[in-house]
Amino acid sequence: MSSQAQPKALQQTPIAGWSAVRLPCASSQSDRFRKMLPLPFLRREPPALKGPRVTLRMPSYDDYREWAALRRKSIGIVFQEFHLLPTLTAQQNVELALMGGDAGQTEQRRAAAAALERVGLGGRRDNLPAEMSGGERQRVAIARALVRDPLILFADEPTGNLDSANADMVADLLFDLQRERGVSLVLVTHDGELAARCGRVVKLSDGHVVEDVRVGETVS
């Protein structure tokens, strides 16, 4: 897929701290999110990802191998639908994100257990997704996304399938982890209250930026 096929607002976006991409209620933000996720690519070489600002652009298919390695190492993703494998326990779902990397099985188990402990699910490691609440499943998904210590975390309407109590818990957890780990958090959401908790809110309409607001200022 070429860059021309992507929403223009997503082709080149500086990211720092925590940001929200807010879409109109009538739009399908998940479709745009899925278009954005497989293809964002660094404008500069991968070491630039460690700098204070990250600039993404949409690549050609020629960039795919480099992008796949970069995504696996440095980008975490949390989906609205959780996307946990139903036949695997919480521990195994998180370990799955580490497979194919440099860590051995013992290290994978320890890292996954620590990630689940951090999201408050240390006692639920052996449970299957069907045995967990929606809030617990989303916290497993967050643990899976963060177990590799990514530099950027994308979250697609992470509270959209949760009741208000679990939604608040998951939102608090995401912002706490952002501050704790220094990860760049990008939320894609319709929720104005959730977006307002971010340091920057980019509003899209028909694939274009219609407003770009940072705390205390309007960019465009």
C-alpha positions as a LaTeX table, in Angstrom:
\begin{tabular}{lrrr}
\hline
Residue & $x$ (\AA) & $y$ (\AA) & $z$ (\AA) \\
\hline
Met1 & 0.00 & 0.00 & 0.00 \\
Ser2 & 1.44 & 3.31 & $-1.02$ \\
Ser3 & 1.60 & 6.41 & 1.14 \\
Gln4 & $-0.96$ & 8.02 & $-1.18$ \\
Ala5 & $-3.51$ & 5.42 & $-0.04$ \\
Gln6 & $-3.16$ & 6.44 & 3.59 \\
Pro7 & $-4.91$ & 9.33 & 5.36 \\
Lys8 & $-2.70$ & 12.34 & 4.72 \\
Ala9 & $-2.82$ & 13.35 & 8.37 \\
Leu10 & $-1.11$ & 10.09 & 9.32 \\
Gln11 & 1.69 & 10.17 & 6.77 \\
Gln12 & 3.95 & 12.41 & 8.84 \\
Thr13 & 3.21 & 12.88 & 12.54 \\
Pro14 & 5.65 & 13.97 & 15.27 \\
Ile15 & 5.08 & 12.00 & 18.47 \\
Ala16 & 6.24 & 12.81 & 21.97 \\
Gly17 & 4.90 & 12.23 & 25.47 \\
Trp18 & 1.26 & 11.17 & 25.25 \\
Ser19 & $-1.01$ & 12.15 & 22.37 \\
Ala20 & $-4.55$ & 11.42 & 21.25 \\
Val21 & $-5.83$ & 11.10 & 17.70 \\
Arg22 & $-9.52$ & 11.99 & 18.02 \\
Leu23 & $-11.94$ & 11.10 & 15.24 \\
Pro24 & $-15.60$ & 12.08 & 14.68 \\
Cys25 & $-18.11$ & 9.72 & 16.29 \\
Ala26 & $-19.43$ & 8.67 & 12.88 \\
Ser27 & $-16.02$ & 7.62 & 11.59 \\
Ser28 & $-14.45$ & 4.19 & 11.85 \\
Gln29 & $-11.32$ & 4.94 & 13.81 \\
Ser30 & $-10.40$ & 1.25 & 14.01 \\
Asp31 & $-10.17$ & 1.03 & 10.21 \\
Arg32 & $-7.88$ & 4.06 & 10.11 \\
Phe33 & $-5.89$ & 2.67 & 13.03 \\
Arg34 & $-5.33$ & $-0.62$ & 11.23 \\
Lys35 & $-4.21$ & 1.23 & 8.09 \\
Met36 & $-1.75$ & 3.24 & 10.14 \\
Leu37 & $-0.28$ & 0.41 & 12.21 \\
Pro38 & 1.21 & $-1.97$ & 9.66 \\
Leu39 & 2.97 & 0.76 & 7.74 \\
Pro40 & 4.32 & 3.67 & 9.82 \\
Phe41 & 8.05 & 4.00 & 9.33 \\
Leu42 & 10.81 & 6.12 & 10.69 \\
Arg43 & 11.78 & 9.14 & 8.67 \\
Arg44 & 15.33 & 8.71 & 9.91 \\
Glu45 & 17.37 & 5.67 & 10.90 \\
Pro46 & 16.11 & 3.49 & 13.80 \\
Pro47 & 18.47 & 5.06 & 16.42 \\
Ala48 & 16.47 & 8.28 & 16.03 \\
Leu49 & 13.62 & 6.47 & 17.76 \\
Lys50 & 15.43 & 7.02 & 21.03 \\
Gly51 & 15.40 & 10.80 & 20.67 \\
Pro52 & 12.97 & 13.25 & 22.28 \\
Arg53 & 10.77 & 13.33 & 19.17 \\
Val54 & 9.80 & 10.60 & 16.73 \\
Thr55 & 8.65 & 11.33 & 13.19 \\
Leu56 & 6.78 & 8.61 & 11.31 \\
Arg57 & 6.07 & 8.36 & 7.61 \\
Met58 & 4.29 & 5.79 & 5.46 \\
Pro59 & 6.71 & 3.49 & 3.61 \\
Ser60 & 6.59 & 1.50 & 0.43 \\
Tyr61 & 6.55 & $-2.28$ & 0.55 \\
Asp62 & 10.31 & $-2.17$ & 0.07 \\
Asp63 & 10.54 & $-0.95$ & 3.66 \\
Tyr64 & 8.50 & $-3.84$ & 5.05 \\
Arg65 & 11.28 & $-6.04$ & 6.43 \\
Glu66 & 12.96 & $-3.19$ & 8.26 \\
Trp67 & 9.61 & $-1.96$ & 9.52 \\
Ala68 & 8.62 & $-5.44$ & 10.77 \\
Ala69 & 11.81 & $-5.70$ & 12.81 \\
Leu70 & 11.35 & $-2.18$ & 14.16 \\
Arg71 & 7.73 & $-2.78$ & 15.11 \\
Arg72 & 8.57 & $-6.02$ & 16.88 \\
Lys73 & 11.32 & $-4.41$ & 18.93 \\
Ser74 & 10.13 & $-0.89$ & 19.60 \\
Ile75 & 6.34 & $-0.58$ & 19.17 \\
Gly76 & 3.58 & $-1.95$ & 21.36 \\
Ile77 & $-0.09$ & $-2.15$ & 20.31 \\
Val78 & $-3.26$ & $-2.36$ & 22.39 \\
Phe79 & $-6.48$ & $-3.12$ & 20.48 \\
Gln80 & $-10.04$ & $-2.37$ & 21.49 \\
Glu81 & $-11.01$ & $-6.04$ & 20.98 \\
Phe82 & $-8.08$ & $-7.30$ & 23.14 \\
His83 & $-7.07$ & $-9.97$ & 20.54 \\
Leu84 & $-5.98$ & $-12.53$ & 23.12 \\
Leu85 & $-5.70$ & $-16.14$ & 21.98 \\
Pro86 & $-8.57$ & $-17.92$ & 23.74 \\
Thr87 & $-6.75$ & $-21.23$ & 24.23 \\
Leu88 & $-3.74$ & $-19.63$ & 25.94 \\
Thr89 & $-3.51$ & $-18.46$ & 29.53 \\
Ala90 & $-2.77$ & $-14.85$ & 30.41 \\
Gln91 & 0.87 & $-15.82$ & 31.00 \\
Gln92 & 1.12 & $-17.57$ & 27.63 \\
Asn93 & $-0.53$ & $-14.68$ & 25.78 \\
Val94 & 2.09 & $-12.28$ & 27.13 \\
Glu95 & 4.95 & $-14.72$ & 26.51 \\
Leu96 & 3.81 & $-14.95$ & 22.89 \\
Ala97 & 5.02 & $-11.39$ & 22.30 \\
Leu98 & 8.54 & $-12.47$ & 23.25 \\
Met99 & 8.77 & $-15.51$ & 20.99 \\
Gly100 & 11.36 & $-15.27$ & 18.24 \\
Gly101 & 13.44 & $-12.77$ & 20.19 \\
Asp102 & 16.73 & $-13.16$ & 21.99 \\
Ala103 & 15.27 & $-14.16$ & 25.37 \\
Gly104 & 15.29 & $-17.82$ & 26.41 \\
Gln105 & 12.22 & $-19.57$ & 27.76 \\
Thr106 & 13.08 & $-18.91$ & 31.40 \\
Glu107 & 13.63 & $-15.21$ & 30.74 \\
Gln108 & 10.40 & $-15.05$ & 28.72 \\
Arg109 & 8.44 & $-16.57$ & 31.60 \\
Arg110 & 9.96 & $-14.17$ & 34.10 \\
Ala111 & 9.36 & $-11.10$ & 31.91 \\
Ala112 & 5.74 & $-12.09$ & 31.22 \\
Ala113 & 5.09 & $-12.75$ & 34.92 \\
Ala114 & 6.59 & $-9.36$ & 35.84 \\
Ala115 & 4.47 & $-7.58$ & 33.21 \\
Leu116 & 1.29 & $-9.22$ & 34.53 \\
Glu117 & 2.26 & $-8.35$ & 38.08 \\
Arg118 & 2.71 & $-4.72$ & 37.05 \\
Val119 & $-0.81$ & $-4.51$ & 35.67 \\
Gly120 & $-2.24$ & $-6.13$ & 38.81 \\
Leu121 & $-2.80$ & $-9.63$ & 37.41 \\
Gly122 & $-0.05$ & $-11.60$ & 39.11 \\
Gly123 & $-2.67$ & $-13.90$ & 40.58 \\
Arg124 & $-4.43$ & $-14.49$ & 37.25 \\
Arg125 & $-1.51$ & $-15.76$ & 35.18 \\
Asp126 & $-2.97$ & $-19.24$ & 34.69 \\
Asn127 & $-6.47$ & $-18.08$ & 33.73 \\
Leu128 & $-7.83$ & $-18.24$ & 30.19 \\
Pro129 & $-9.33$ & $-15.07$ & 28.65 \\
Ala130 & $-12.86$ & $-16.51$ & 28.98 \\
Glu131 & $-12.33$ & $-16.70$ & 32.74 \\
Met132 & $-11.50$ & $-13.01$ & 32.99 \\
Ser133 & $-13.49$ & $-9.79$ & 32.94 \\
Gly134 & $-13.17$ & $-7.30$ & 30.10 \\
Gly135 & $-10.98$ & $-5.05$ & 32.24 \\
Glu136 & $-8.70$ & $-7.95$ & 33.11 \\
Arg137 & $-8.40$ & $-9.00$ & 29.48 \\
Gln138 & $-7.47$ & $-5.47$ & 28.48 \\
Arg139 & $-4.82$ & $-5.39$ & 31.19 \\
Val140 & $-3.39$ & $-8.65$ & 29.82 \\
Ala141 & $-3.29$ & $-6.96$ & 26.40 \\
Ile142 & $-1.45$ & $-4.00$ & 27.92 \\
Ala143 & 1.05 & $-6.33$ & 29.59 \\
Arg144 & 1.60 & $-8.07$ & 26.25 \\
Ala145 & 2.16 & $-4.74$ & 24.51 \\
Leu146 & 4.66 & $-3.53$ & 27.11 \\
Val147 & 6.60 & $-6.73$ & 27.84 \\
Arg148 & 9.22 & $-5.83$ & 25.23 \\
Asp149 & 9.72 & $-2.34$ & 26.70 \\
Pro150 & 8.64 & $-0.52$ & 23.52 \\
Leu151 & 9.40 & 3.12 & 22.86 \\
Ile152 & 5.94 & 3.83 & 21.36 \\
Leu153 & 2.60 & 2.42 & 22.50 \\
Phe154 & $-0.41$ & 2.70 & 20.16 \\
Ala155 & $-3.83$ & 2.14 & 21.76 \\
Asp156 & $-7.01$ & 1.79 & 19.69 \\
Glu157 & $-9.98$ & 2.92 & 21.83 \\
Pro158 & $-8.50$ & 0.97 & 24.78 \\
Thr159 & $-11.50$ & 1.64 & 27.04 \\
Gly160 & $-14.22$ & 1.33 & 24.40 \\
Asn161 & $-15.39$ & $-2.16$ & 25.38 \\
Leu162 & $-15.28$ & $-1.58$ & 29.15 \\
Asp163 & $-17.70$ & $-0.37$ & 31.78 \\
Ser164 & $-16.93$ & 2.99 & 33.38 \\
Ala165 & $-15.09$ & 1.57 & 36.40 \\
Asn166 & $-12.81$ & $-0.67$ & 34.32 \\
Ala167 & $-12.39$ & 2.08 & 31.72 \\
Asp168 & $-11.08$ & 4.47 & 34.37 \\
Met169 & $-8.76$ & 1.77 & 35.74 \\
Val170 & $-7.32$ & 0.95 & 32.32 \\
Ala171 & $-6.89$ & 4.63 & 31.40 \\
Asp172 & $-5.11$ & 5.33 & 34.70 \\
Leu173 & $-2.86$ & 2.34 & 34.12 \\
Leu174 & $-1.90$ & 3.49 & 30.62 \\
Phe175 & $-0.98$ & 6.99 & 31.79 \\
Asp176 & 0.88 & 5.64 & 34.84 \\
Leu177 & 2.91 & 3.30 & 32.63 \\
Gln178 & 3.63 & 6.13 & 30.20 \\
Arg179 & 5.11 & 8.25 & 32.96 \\
Glu180 & 6.87 & 5.33 & 34.60 \\
Arg181 & 8.53 & 3.99 & 31.46 \\
Gly182 & 8.84 & 7.14 & 29.38 \\
Val183 & 7.05 & 5.49 & 26.46 \\
Ser184 & 5.32 & 7.65 & 23.84 \\
Leu185 & 1.59 & 6.87 & 24.13 \\
Val186 & $-0.71$ & 7.44 & 21.14 \\
Leu187 & $-4.45$ & 6.94 & 21.75 \\
Val188 & $-6.94$ & 6.69 & 18.89 \\
Thr189 & $-10.35$ & 7.49 & 20.32 \\
His190 & $-13.78$ & 9.06 & 19.99 \\
Asp191 & $-13.83$ & 9.78 & 23.73 \\
Gly192 & $-13.30$ & 13.50 & 24.34 \\
Glu193 & $-12.72$ & 13.02 & 28.08 \\
Leu194 & $-10.01$ & 10.42 & 27.49 \\
Ala195 & $-8.40$ & 12.55 & 24.78 \\
Ala196 & $-8.41$ & 15.57 & 27.11 \\
Arg197 & $-6.08$ & 13.72 & 29.49 \\
Cys198 & $-3.35$ & 13.76 & 26.83 \\
Gly199 & $-0.79$ & 16.48 & 26.35 \\
Arg200 & $-1.73$ & 16.76 & 22.69 \\
Val201 & $-4.97$ & 16.11 & 20.80 \\
Val202 & $-5.01$ & 15.79 & 17.00 \\
Lys203 & $-8.55$ & 15.88 & 15.57 \\
Leu204 & $-9.11$ & 14.25 & 12.19 \\
Ser205 & $-11.93$ & 14.57 & 9.70 \\
Asp206 & $-11.95$ & 12.82 & 6.31 \\
Gly207 & $-8.31$ & 11.90 & 6.80 \\
His208 & $-7.18$ & 15.48 & 7.42 \\
Val209 & $-6.05$ & 17.27 & 10.55 \\
Val210 & $-8.70$ & 19.85 & 11.45 \\
Glu211 & $-7.26$ & 20.76 & 14.83 \\
Asp212 & $-3.98$ & 20.09 & 16.62 \\
Val213 & $-4.07$ & 21.15 & 20.25 \\
Arg214 & $-1.36$ & 20.93 & 22.86 \\
Val215 & $-1.80$ & 21.85 & 26.49 \\
Gly216 & $-2.11$ & 25.64 & 26.60 \\
Glu217 & $-1.94$ & 26.24 & 22.84 \\
Thr218 & $-3.63$ & 25.60 & 19.50 \\
Val219 & $-1.19$ & 24.48 & 16.81 \\
Ser220 & $-3.51$ & 24.61 & 13.80 \\
\hline
\end{tabular}
